[in-house]
Amino acid sequence: MYIKKILLIIVVIGLFVGGAFAYMVYNAVFIPNTTFANNEAYIFIRSTDTFEEVKQSLEPLLDDMDTFETVANKKSYVSNIKGGKYAIKNGANNNEIINVLRSGNIPVKVSFNNQETLTNLAGRIAAQIEADSLTLLNVFNDVSFLKKNDFNKATKLGMYIPNSYEFFWNTTAEDFRGRMLKEYNRFWNADRMRKAEKLGLTPMEIISLAAIVHKETAKVDERPRVAGLYLNRLQERMALQADPTVIYALKLKNGDFSKVYKRVLYKDLEIDSPYNTYKYAGLPPGPITMPDITAIDGVLNSESHEYYYMVANVENFGYHKFAKTLAQHNRNKVQYIRWINSQNIKR
């Protein structure tokens, strides 16, 4: 009888301990463990992060870090950390959180517009993915990559087509560059290639001209007309005489792409640079910016006309007055010079 009582006590204690342990496991694994009010919260985990660094990122979001760490160890997450952007849902338990961190890497939208230099592009991209700007810039300028893919110092800017793209946040600099090359090749589809060939220009020459068109006018509906003007001048072997190329030459010479030039002076037209289209005929060696797709397509679908000259239209700001003859252009130009002088714009 005495032995039976002892066994019964042992069984009861075992059941109690087992129940308590099961309750603790249930709490650790299945009880909600978030402390934020929004529907979800995002964390960014670097590819080099340790578990301690992951915990630091999660600290403001979790109610009980000890139970999270216990489950993370049980599920071997501690030794299997993956970089990326992750969404933690409000009310998620530790099991769900670990599952998200193991396989829930979500893409981010990466956007860039009309950068004038790869340095600027690197800074823009580094603000949106894990790779830092210096690593990106080194990868962008890699000589072997440029040579292998038929780019050079002057044309390398043209490989990047401004747009919005989906990437994983932990994308490497090399993977970003590789994706941009694929996007460039995809952009130059059969239809665009056919139009470029009809104009007698290579894709990079189209981009170089589109960069000038982009700088000349922000009005998308005017870009085909401006493109047609420059194509007319190219066909007649006339100098393009595009002010944006002179401004680019000045920036390149001074090493300062942050400076804003509101007016091109006559002395600027004498700068000795292959980008000075007043001094050197034909297209510049490469694009002076990353042109919008609308500018590129504006060249490929240029307007057919007989205009060779244009000047800013002070009666309809943002647009231009076009002329077929130099005499007509000079009359239009008088009005523009009168206006710009009235604004006291010196530079």
Buried (B, 14 or more C-beta within 10 A) or exposed (E): EEEEEEEEEEEEEEEEEEEEEEEEBEBBBEEBBBEEEEEBBEBBBBBEBEBEEBBEBBEEBBEBBEBBBBBBEBBEBBEEBBBBBBBBBBEBBBBBBBBBBBEBBEEBEBEBEBBBBBBBBBBBBBEBBBBEBEBBBEBBBBEEBBEEEEBEEBBBBBBBBBBEBEBBBBBBBBBBBBBBBEBBEEBBEEEBBEBBEEBEBBBBBBBBBBBBBBBBBEBEEBBBBBBBBBBBBBEEEBBBBBBBBBBBBBBBEEEEBEEEBEEBEEEBBEBEBBBBBBBBEBBBBBBBBBBBEBBBBBBBEBBEBEBBBBBBBBEEEEBBBBBEEEEBBEEBBEBBEEBBEEEEEEE
